[in-house]
Each structure stands twice: as structure tokens, then as C-alpha cells.
Amino acid sequence: MQGVPDIFESKKDQAQFRMLANRSSIELYRAHIEKHTFEPHTHEAFGIGTIIQGAERFRYRGSEHIASTDALVLMDPDELHTGQAETDNGWRYQMIYINQASLENISGLRDLWFPEVLQYDQKKANAVSILLNQIWQSDDALTIDCLLMTLISQILPYISTSKRTAHEPKHRFDIVKEYLRDNLSKQITLPELASLVNLSQYHFLRQFVMQFHVTPQQLLMAYRLFKAKQLLALGIPSATVAADTGLTDQSHLIKAFTRRYGTTPSRYQKSIYPTKPQSGTRIPF
């Protein structure tokens, strides 16, 4: 991806994606963001990353966090979060997104999750930064797999494998989340959602926001855009993606996608096809 994405407020803001050729379920991302504020969004994959320069403020699981250069960022799948600069010159960072099946396969563990979103360890953060950069620069499948194994070994101390007990009930709003996921292209109403949990509209909305720190519409949009991201990664045209995910039209997709992911759908597709980074597109880390 060359140049600055059209939607960034600052000319210094830029972002790159890369899909690994031998592991399509793993995505690399790196960026320098100064002015752009990421709206609530989700990744249905584990996120592992580091801050190369500056600091980021973000909301995760209802709390505000600040990630700096001495921290590992460790996010669970399906957790809404935001992102904005905490320092004057923004923040430079890199992430790898690994879906649950792939992380379990690489680590040999099951029922994984990260108890803490930030782990402060300068030495470990530096090691992970180097590994992420090496993975980005490599095109050899064996080399990438070995680097992935080394990367996971670095974060194993921060992984929990405690499993939800069989008698522990699901949260009452889980059915609402499942309903939203299953009806991305449908026009959903507030009374419809409230009826799923037998609450009045007022009490449903109040309790939902207290639980997830976003409105049902914001959560639905996060799900729609993550699904859009998956479809775009398959090479599906933007107009088709917009229709399949319940967005008004292609223009709606472009505006919403860039607010959450910091790049347009077309630039996202171009950045991962081909998977090998194009000449002149490297962000200086």
C-alpha cells in the first residue's frame, strides 16, 4: 500500500495489512497513527502486538488503558475496543491477528484467553517486536512457521487455559450477540432485541450498555464490518460485501470501514493481494 489513505486526517497517518500466504487465518498489521481515532470495533481473532514509538489510549472491556513501548498488547477475540493517540506525535505499532484454531494448533493448548490486555516487560516487548518484523519480511513458509512458534513461546506466560465450568450459566445477553451475528443483513429493531431477554426497551438498552459499553447498534456495526473484512479478504467486490453485511450501499461500507480499520476497503484488498509487500510500501520501523 503506497501513499496515505484518503480518509486519514493527518498526512503522517498510514497503515498496512498483510495476509500470510501459507496461513490465511493469520493477518499482520502495522501503522503510524497521529490523528485518526478508531471507533469501537472487534477482531474475531487473538491480537498480539507492541508499540514501537509513542503511546496509545484505548478502551477495552469497559476500562481505559494506555499502551507504551514497554508493553505487550494481548487481546482476546470478539472484544470491542477503540484506539487513539496518547502522545503528540501519535503512536507507531504492529499487530498480528491469529484466529483461535490457529493459535491452539501452534501452541498445543485449548481454551486460551488473555487475563490482562497489557503486560509491561520491556525486554519481552522488544523480542516480540523483532519477531513480528521478521514475520512481516519473510516469504518462506517454513521460516514463518518457525517464527510463529517462537512468538507464541514468548507470550505463553501470559496465556490462561482455565475453562468455563459446565454449570456456569451463559450471560443473558449472549443470545442477543448471537442474534446480531446471525442477522447481519437484516434491519433489526430495539423491541426485537429486548424481547429476546424479556426486558422493556428502556431496561434492555440500559443493561446492554452497562454490560458491553456500547449500544446494540454499535455492536452490530462492529460485527458487520468484521464480516465485511473477511469477505474483502476473499476478493469479493465491495458492492457485494455491502449488500451481504446489511450496509446501505458501497459508500456506507467505505465510510464505516475506514472509521474502524483506518483504511478503505479497496486499499485493504490491494494490501493483501499479493501477500508479498510491494516495493516502496514499507513503513520504517
C-alpha atoms as a printed R data frame, in Angstrom:
    type eleno elety resid chain resno       x       y      z
1   ATOM     1    CA   MET     A     1   0.000   0.000  0.000
2   ATOM     2    CA   GLN     A     2   1.673   3.207 -1.142
3   ATOM     3    CA   GLY     A     3   0.827   6.748 -0.129
4   ATOM     4    CA   VAL     A     4  -1.572   7.927  2.539
5   ATOM     5    CA   PRO     A     5  -5.114   6.512  2.807
6   ATOM     6    CA   ASP     A     6  -7.684   9.073  1.722
7   ATOM     7    CA   ILE     A     7  -9.576   9.082  4.983
8   ATOM     8    CA   PHE     A     8  -6.732   9.825  7.396
9   ATOM     9    CA   GLU     A     9  -6.802  13.267  8.959
10  ATOM    10    CA   SER     A    10  -3.019  13.555  9.135
11  ATOM    11    CA   LYS     A    11  -0.611  13.040  6.276
12  ATOM    12    CA   LYS     A    12   1.589  11.137  8.710
13  ATOM    13    CA   ASP     A    13  -1.114   8.525  9.344
14  ATOM    14    CA   GLN     A    14  -0.622   5.308  7.405
15  ATOM    15    CA   ALA     A    15  -1.429   1.638  7.770
16  ATOM    16    CA   GLN     A    16  -0.515  -1.664  6.122
17  ATOM    17    CA   PHE     A    17  -2.059  -5.129  6.155
18  ATOM    18    CA   ARG     A    18  -0.552  -8.402  5.064
19  ATOM    19    CA   MET     A    19  -2.105 -11.856  4.891
20  ATOM    20    CA   LEU     A    20   0.370 -14.728  5.267
21  ATOM    21    CA   ALA     A    21   0.446 -16.857  2.119
22  ATOM    22    CA   ASN     A    22   0.795 -20.164  3.964
23  ATOM    23    CA   ARG     A    23  -1.637 -19.287  6.772
24  ATOM    24    CA   SER     A    24  -4.664 -17.373  5.507
25  ATOM    25    CA   SER     A    25  -6.145 -17.262  9.021
26  ATOM    26    CA   ILE     A    26  -3.314 -15.014 10.227
27  ATOM    27    CA   GLU     A    27  -3.105 -11.322  9.405
28  ATOM    28    CA   LEU     A    28  -0.337  -8.818 10.025
29  ATOM    29    CA   TYR     A    29  -0.970  -5.125 10.595
30  ATOM    30    CA   ARG     A    30   1.247  -2.162 11.304
31  ATOM    31    CA   ALA     A    31   0.638   1.549 11.328
32  ATOM    32    CA   HIS     A    32   1.608   5.009 12.413
33  ATOM    33    CA   ILE     A    33  -1.414   6.947 13.659
34  ATOM    34    CA   GLU     A    34  -1.351  10.542 14.804
35  ATOM    35    CA   LYS     A    35  -4.845  11.999 14.430
36  ATOM    36    CA   HIS     A    36  -7.165   9.160 13.497
37  ATOM    37    CA   THR     A    37  -9.488   7.840 16.204
38  ATOM    38    CA   PHE     A    38 -10.640   4.256 15.782
39  ATOM    39    CA   GLU     A    39 -14.299   3.741 16.588
40  ATOM    40    CA   PRO     A    40 -15.369   0.634 18.559
41  ATOM    41    CA   HIS     A    41 -14.548  -2.448 16.532
42  ATOM    42    CA   THR     A    42 -13.719  -6.093 17.055
43  ATOM    43    CA   HIS     A    43 -11.425  -8.776 15.657
44  ATOM    44    CA   GLU     A    44 -12.622 -12.347 15.885
45  ATOM    45    CA   ALA     A    45  -9.030 -13.362 16.450
46  ATOM    46    CA   PHE     A    46  -6.388 -13.045 19.131
47  ATOM    47    CA   GLY     A    47  -4.412  -9.814 18.784
48  ATOM    48    CA   ILE     A    48  -0.744  -9.723 19.787
49  ATOM    49    CA   GLY     A    49   1.249  -6.556 19.343
50  ATOM    50    CA   THR     A    50   3.734  -3.956 20.522
51  ATOM    51    CA   ILE     A    51   4.115  -0.186 20.479
52  ATOM    52    CA   ILE     A    52   7.218   0.874 18.571
53  ATOM    53    CA   GLN     A    53   7.010   4.578 19.330
54  ATOM    54    CA   GLY     A    54   4.730   6.859 21.343
55  ATOM    55    CA   ALA     A    55   1.681   5.654 23.242
56  ATOM    56    CA   GLU     A    56  -1.927   4.692 22.547
57  ATOM    57    CA   ARG     A    57  -5.048   5.184 24.643
58  ATOM    58    CA   PHE     A    58  -7.799   2.637 24.111
59  ATOM    59    CA   ARG     A    59 -10.940   1.281 25.743
60  ATOM    60    CA   TYR     A    60 -11.148  -2.470 26.300
61  ATOM    61    CA   ARG     A    61 -13.595  -4.446 28.452
62  ATOM    62    CA   GLY     A    62 -15.065  -1.203 29.729
63  ATOM    63    CA   SER     A    63 -11.793   0.292 31.010
64  ATOM    64    CA   GLU     A    64  -9.332   2.850 29.672
65  ATOM    65    CA   HIS     A    65  -5.774   1.664 29.038
66  ATOM    66    CA   ILE     A    66  -2.553   3.272 27.849
67  ATOM    67    CA   ALA     A    67  -0.078   1.160 25.898
68  ATOM    68    CA   SER     A    68   3.503   2.374 25.626
69  ATOM    69    CA   THR     A    69   6.747   0.968 24.250
70  ATOM    70    CA   ASP     A    70   7.377  -1.245 27.277
71  ATOM    71    CA   ALA     A    71   4.084  -3.117 26.929
72  ATOM    72    CA   LEU     A    72   2.795  -6.195 25.159
73  ATOM    73    CA   VAL     A    73  -0.763  -5.780 23.841
74  ATOM    74    CA   LEU     A    74  -2.738  -9.022 24.200
75  ATOM    75    CA   MET     A    75  -6.375  -9.013 23.063
76  ATOM    76    CA   ASP     A    76  -8.937 -11.795 23.076
77  ATOM    77    CA   PRO     A    77 -11.258 -12.418 20.116
78  ATOM    78    CA   ASP     A    78 -14.591 -10.634 19.948
79  ATOM    79    CA   GLU     A    79 -13.642  -7.870 22.387
80  ATOM    80    CA   LEU     A    80 -14.755  -4.399 21.366
81  ATOM    81    CA   HIS     A    81 -12.036  -1.777 21.610
82  ATOM    82    CA   THR     A    82 -11.148   1.712 20.435
83  ATOM    83    CA   GLY     A    83  -7.841   3.472 19.750
84  ATOM    84    CA   GLN     A    84  -6.357   6.964 19.705
85  ATOM    85    CA   ALA     A    85  -3.023   8.690 20.202
86  ATOM    86    CA   GLU     A    86  -1.916   9.466 23.741
87  ATOM    87    CA   THR     A    87   1.249  11.301 22.659
88  ATOM    88    CA   ASP     A    88   1.582  14.404 20.476
89  ATOM    89    CA   ASN     A    89   3.260  12.613 17.598
90  ATOM    90    CA   GLY     A    90   0.888   9.670 17.676
91  ATOM    91    CA   TRP     A    91   1.927   6.075 18.052
92  ATOM    92    CA   ARG     A    92   3.620   3.516 15.843
93  ATOM    93    CA   TYR     A    93   2.640  -0.092 16.416
94  ATOM    94    CA   GLN     A    94   2.388  -3.561 14.916
95  ATOM    95    CA   MET     A    95  -0.058  -6.403 15.483
96  ATOM    96    CA   ILE     A    96  -0.618  -9.978 14.449
97  ATOM    97    CA   TYR     A    97  -4.152 -11.411 14.442
98  ATOM    98    CA   ILE     A    98  -4.400 -15.186 14.876
99  ATOM    99    CA   ASN     A    99  -7.733 -16.992 14.951
100 ATOM   100    CA   GLN     A   100  -8.468 -19.395 17.777
101 ATOM   101    CA   ALA     A   101  -7.958 -22.606 15.804
102 ATOM   102    CA   SER     A   102  -4.548 -21.470 14.563
103 ATOM   103    CA   LEU     A   103  -3.361 -20.321 17.985
104 ATOM   104    CA   GLU     A   104  -4.461 -23.599 19.551
105 ATOM   105    CA   ASN     A   105  -2.710 -25.521 16.792
106 ATOM   106    CA   ILE     A   106   0.545 -23.602 17.184
107 ATOM   107    CA   SER     A   107   0.571 -23.624 20.988
108 ATOM   108    CA   GLY     A   108  -0.874 -27.096 21.553
109 ATOM   109    CA   LEU     A   109  -3.234 -25.595 24.160
110 ATOM   110    CA   ARG     A   110  -7.016 -25.287 24.362
111 ATOM   111    CA   ASP     A   111  -9.476 -22.791 25.857
112 ATOM   112    CA   LEU     A   112  -6.999 -19.936 25.615
113 ATOM   113    CA   TRP     A   113  -7.543 -16.372 26.731
114 ATOM   114    CA   PHE     A   114  -5.540 -13.398 27.963
115 ATOM   115    CA   PRO     A   115  -6.423 -12.318 31.537
116 ATOM   116    CA   GLU     A   116  -4.736  -8.931 31.031
117 ATOM   117    CA   VAL     A   117  -4.720  -6.808 27.899
118 ATOM   118    CA   LEU     A   118  -1.343  -5.229 28.759
119 ATOM   119    CA   GLN     A   119   1.820  -6.835 30.100
120 ATOM   120    CA   TYR     A   120   4.678  -4.463 30.934
121 ATOM   121    CA   ASP     A   121   8.010  -6.067 30.111
122 ATOM   122    CA   GLN     A   122  10.457  -4.039 28.024
123 ATOM   123    CA   LYS     A   123  12.704  -6.996 27.185
124 ATOM   124    CA   LYS     A   124   9.780  -9.196 26.119
125 ATOM   125    CA   ALA     A   125   8.182  -6.358 24.150
126 ATOM   126    CA   ASN     A   126  11.435  -5.811 22.243
127 ATOM   127    CA   ALA     A   127  11.709  -9.523 21.454
128 ATOM   128    CA   VAL     A   128   8.132  -9.694 20.179
129 ATOM   129    CA   SER     A   129   8.661  -6.555 18.070
130 ATOM   130    CA   ILE     A   130  11.648  -8.151 16.370
131 ATOM   131    CA   LEU     A   131   9.713 -11.359 15.693
132 ATOM   132    CA   LEU     A   132   6.740  -9.508 14.225
133 ATOM   133    CA   ASN     A   133   9.028  -7.576 11.909
134 ATOM   134    CA   GLN     A   134  10.797 -10.769 10.832
135 ATOM   135    CA   ILE     A   135   7.466 -12.458 10.078
136 ATOM   136    CA   TRP     A   136   6.410  -9.443  8.012
137 ATOM   137    CA   GLN     A   137   9.606  -9.522  5.951
138 ATOM   138    CA   SER     A   138   9.633 -13.280  5.314
139 ATOM   139    CA   ASP     A   139   8.085 -15.082  2.343
140 ATOM   140    CA   ASP     A   140   9.299 -18.582  3.216
141 ATOM   141    CA   ALA     A   141   6.596 -20.827  4.722
142 ATOM   142    CA   LEU     A   142   8.974 -22.805  6.952
143 ATOM   143    CA   THR     A   143  10.649 -19.652  8.237
144 ATOM   144    CA   ILE     A   144   7.275 -18.078  9.012
145 ATOM   145    CA   ASP     A   145   6.070 -21.164 10.885
146 ATOM   146    CA   CYS     A   146   9.243 -21.280 12.990
147 ATOM   147    CA   LEU     A   147   8.938 -17.577 13.781
148 ATOM   148    CA   LEU     A   148   5.299 -18.061 14.768
149 ATOM   149    CA   MET     A   149   6.273 -20.845 17.151
150 ATOM   150    CA   THR     A   150   8.917 -18.615 18.718
151 ATOM   151    CA   LEU     A   151   6.442 -15.762 19.001
152 ATOM   152    CA   ILE     A   152   3.871 -17.891 20.808
153 ATOM   153    CA   SER     A   153   6.536 -19.206 23.185
154 ATOM   154    CA   GLN     A   154   7.257 -15.589 24.164
155 ATOM   155    CA   ILE     A   155   3.659 -14.938 25.236
156 ATOM   156    CA   LEU     A   156   2.852 -18.314 26.806
157 ATOM   157    CA   PRO     A   157   3.416 -16.982 30.355
158 ATOM   158    CA   TYR     A   158   0.535 -14.556 29.808
159 ATOM   159    CA   ILE     A   159  -1.985 -17.095 28.485
160 ATOM   160    CA   SER     A   160  -4.645 -18.657 30.687
161 ATOM   161    CA   THR     A   161  -6.233 -22.002 29.877
162 ATOM   162    CA   SER     A   162  -8.914 -22.034 32.551
163 ATOM   163    CA   LYS     A   163 -12.154 -23.304 31.050
164 ATOM   164    CA   ARG     A   164 -15.677 -22.118 31.841
165 ATOM   165    CA   THR     A   165 -17.217 -24.735 34.105
166 ATOM   166    CA   ALA     A   166 -20.134 -26.738 32.784
167 ATOM   167    CA   HIS     A   167 -22.514 -25.396 35.425
168 ATOM   168    CA   GLU     A   168 -21.651 -21.748 34.821
169 ATOM   169    CA   PRO     A   169 -24.587 -20.123 33.004
170 ATOM   170    CA   LYS     A   170 -24.184 -18.096 29.847
171 ATOM   171    CA   HIS     A   171 -24.691 -14.393 30.194
172 ATOM   172    CA   ARG     A   172 -28.284 -13.451 29.434
173 ATOM   173    CA   PHE     A   173 -27.162 -11.144 26.602
174 ATOM   174    CA   ASP     A   174 -25.211 -13.872 24.797
175 ATOM   175    CA   ILE     A   175 -28.398 -14.705 22.928
176 ATOM   176    CA   VAL     A   176 -28.548 -11.099 21.753
177 ATOM   177    CA   LYS     A   177 -24.975 -11.216 20.478
178 ATOM   178    CA   GLU     A   178 -25.680 -14.459 18.642
179 ATOM   179    CA   TYR     A   179 -28.829 -12.962 17.133
180 ATOM   180    CA   LEU     A   180 -26.896  -9.942 15.870
181 ATOM   181    CA   ARG     A   181 -24.244 -12.165 14.306
182 ATOM   182    CA   ASP     A   182 -26.859 -14.327 12.599
183 ATOM   183    CA   ASN     A   183 -28.772 -11.382 11.142
184 ATOM   184    CA   LEU     A   184 -26.140  -9.021  9.790
185 ATOM   185    CA   SER     A   185 -28.086  -8.187  6.632
186 ATOM   186    CA   LYS     A   186 -31.397  -7.695  8.428
187 ATOM   187    CA   GLN     A   187 -32.896  -4.438  9.681
188 ATOM   188    CA   ILE     A   188 -33.068  -5.072 13.442
189 ATOM   189    CA   THR     A   189 -35.232  -3.116 15.872
190 ATOM   190    CA   LEU     A   190 -34.806  -2.357 19.554
191 ATOM   191    CA   PRO     A   191 -38.122  -4.031 20.554
192 ATOM   192    CA   GLU     A   192 -36.979  -7.122 18.690
193 ATOM   193    CA   LEU     A   193 -33.776  -7.364 20.741
194 ATOM   194    CA   ALA     A   194 -35.434  -6.518 24.041
195 ATOM   195    CA   SER     A   195 -37.954  -9.313 23.531
196 ATOM   196    CA   LEU     A   196 -35.135 -11.867 23.314
197 ATOM   197    CA   VAL     A   197 -34.377 -11.347 27.000
198 ATOM   198    CA   ASN     A   198 -37.872 -10.355 28.149
199 ATOM   199    CA   LEU     A   199 -37.000  -6.800 29.091
200 ATOM   200    CA   SER     A   200 -38.588  -3.456 28.309
201 ATOM   201    CA   GLN     A   201 -36.764  -1.438 25.684
202 ATOM   202    CA   TYR     A   202 -35.528   1.028 28.297
203 ATOM   203    CA   HIS     A   203 -34.170  -1.586 30.696
204 ATOM   204    CA   PHE     A   204 -32.713  -3.659 27.877
205 ATOM   205    CA   LEU     A   205 -30.760  -0.747 26.419
206 ATOM   206    CA   ARG     A   206 -29.577   0.432 29.824
207 ATOM   207    CA   GLN     A   207 -28.360  -3.014 30.889
208 ATOM   208    CA   PHE     A   208 -26.840  -3.771 27.485
209 ATOM   209    CA   VAL     A   209 -24.734  -0.593 27.563
210 ATOM   210    CA   MET     A   210 -23.681  -1.314 31.161
211 ATOM   211    CA   GLN     A   211 -22.533  -4.790 30.110
212 ATOM   212    CA   PHE     A   212 -20.788  -4.056 26.797
213 ATOM   213    CA   HIS     A   213 -20.119  -0.279 26.988
214 ATOM   214    CA   VAL     A   214 -21.584   0.181 23.513
215 ATOM   215    CA   THR     A   215 -25.108   0.292 22.118
216 ATOM   216    CA   PRO     A   216 -26.594  -2.693 20.237
217 ATOM   217    CA   GLN     A   217 -26.233  -0.694 17.004
218 ATOM   218    CA   GLN     A   218 -22.522  -0.138 17.636
219 ATOM   219    CA   LEU     A   219 -22.020  -3.830 18.344
220 ATOM   220    CA   LEU     A   220 -23.979  -4.798 15.232
221 ATOM   221    CA   MET     A   221 -21.855  -2.426 13.156
222 ATOM   222    CA   ALA     A   222 -18.671  -3.920 14.607
223 ATOM   223    CA   TYR     A   223 -19.870  -7.400 13.623
224 ATOM   224    CA   ARG     A   224 -20.912  -6.220 10.161
225 ATOM   225    CA   LEU     A   225 -17.548  -4.630  9.488
226 ATOM   226    CA   PHE     A   226 -15.545  -7.587 10.717
227 ATOM   227    CA   LYS     A   227 -17.589  -9.817  8.399
228 ATOM   228    CA   ALA     A   228 -17.000  -7.294  5.626
229 ATOM   229    CA   LYS     A   229 -13.271  -7.523  6.299
230 ATOM   230    CA   GLN     A   230 -13.426 -11.319  5.969
231 ATOM   231    CA   LEU     A   231 -15.329 -11.110  2.672
232 ATOM   232    CA   LEU     A   232 -12.987  -8.470  1.271
233 ATOM   233    CA   ALA     A   233 -10.048 -10.734  2.122
234 ATOM   234    CA   LEU     A   234 -11.645 -13.343 -0.164
235 ATOM   235    CA   GLY     A   235 -11.573 -10.847 -3.040
236 ATOM   236    CA   ILE     A   236 -15.333 -10.196 -3.068
237 ATOM   237    CA   PRO     A   237 -16.264  -6.793 -4.595
238 ATOM   238    CA   SER     A   238 -17.169  -4.006 -2.190
239 ATOM   239    CA   ALA     A   239 -20.699  -3.580 -3.538
240 ATOM   240    CA   THR     A   240 -21.464  -7.247 -2.902
241 ATOM   241    CA   VAL     A   241 -19.886  -7.083  0.545
242 ATOM   242    CA   ALA     A   242 -22.019  -4.074  1.473
243 ATOM   243    CA   ALA     A   243 -25.207  -5.887  0.471
244 ATOM   244    CA   ASP     A   244 -24.233  -9.100  2.247
245 ATOM   245    CA   THR     A   245 -23.472  -7.339  5.531
246 ATOM   246    CA   GLY     A   246 -26.559  -5.142  5.757
247 ATOM   247    CA   LEU     A   247 -24.894  -1.836  4.921
248 ATOM   248    CA   THR     A   248 -26.836   0.727  2.912
249 ATOM   249    CA   ASP     A   249 -24.520   0.777 -0.081
250 ATOM   250    CA   GLN     A   250 -20.876   0.759 -1.122
251 ATOM   251    CA   SER     A   251 -20.391   4.341  0.097
252 ATOM   252    CA   HIS     A   252 -21.679   3.366  3.537
253 ATOM   253    CA   LEU     A   253 -19.221   0.455  3.623
254 ATOM   254    CA   ILE     A   254 -16.292   2.696  2.691
255 ATOM   255    CA   LYS     A   255 -17.040   5.305  5.351
256 ATOM   256    CA   ALA     A   256 -17.758   2.809  8.137
257 ATOM   257    CA   PHE     A   257 -14.838   0.514  7.267
258 ATOM   258    CA   THR     A   258 -12.288   3.313  7.272
259 ATOM   259    CA   ARG     A   259 -13.507   4.667 10.609
260 ATOM   260    CA   ARG     A   260 -12.933   1.264 12.240
261 ATOM   261    CA   TYR     A   261  -9.845  -0.022 10.414
262 ATOM   262    CA   GLY     A   262  -8.093   3.114  9.183
263 ATOM   263    CA   THR     A   263  -8.078   2.207  5.502
264 ATOM   264    CA   THR     A   264 -10.586   1.904  2.678
265 ATOM   265    CA   PRO     A   265 -11.933  -1.493  1.538
266 ATOM   266    CA   SER     A   266 -10.136  -1.206 -1.812
267 ATOM   267    CA   ARG     A   267  -6.825  -0.334 -0.186
268 ATOM   268    CA   TYR     A   268  -7.272  -3.210  2.236
269 ATOM   269    CA   GLN     A   269  -7.771  -5.651 -0.644
270 ATOM   270    CA   LYS     A   270  -4.803  -4.261 -2.557
271 ATOM   271    CA   SER     A   271  -2.578  -4.555  0.513
272 ATOM   272    CA   ILE     A   272  -3.171  -8.291  0.910
273 ATOM   273    CA   TYR     A   273  -3.121  -9.225 -2.813
274 ATOM   274    CA   PRO     A   274  -0.427 -10.177 -3.476
275 ATOM   275    CA   THR     A   275   0.694 -11.126  0.029
276 ATOM   276    CA   LYS     A   276   4.284 -10.142 -0.624
277 ATOM   277    CA   PRO     A   277   4.848  -6.471  0.352
278 ATOM   278    CA   GLN     A   278   5.166  -4.285 -2.697
279 ATOM   279    CA   SER     A   279   8.267  -2.220 -3.343
280 ATOM   280    CA   GLY     A   280   8.114   1.175 -1.727
281 ATOM   281    CA   THR     A   281   5.375   0.320  0.742
282 ATOM   282    CA   ARG     A   282   7.424  -0.399  3.834
283 ATOM   283    CA   ILE     A   283   6.699   1.708  6.890
284 ATOM   284    CA   PRO     A   284  10.061   2.495  8.547
285 ATOM   285    CA   PHE     A   285  10.066   0.644 11.888
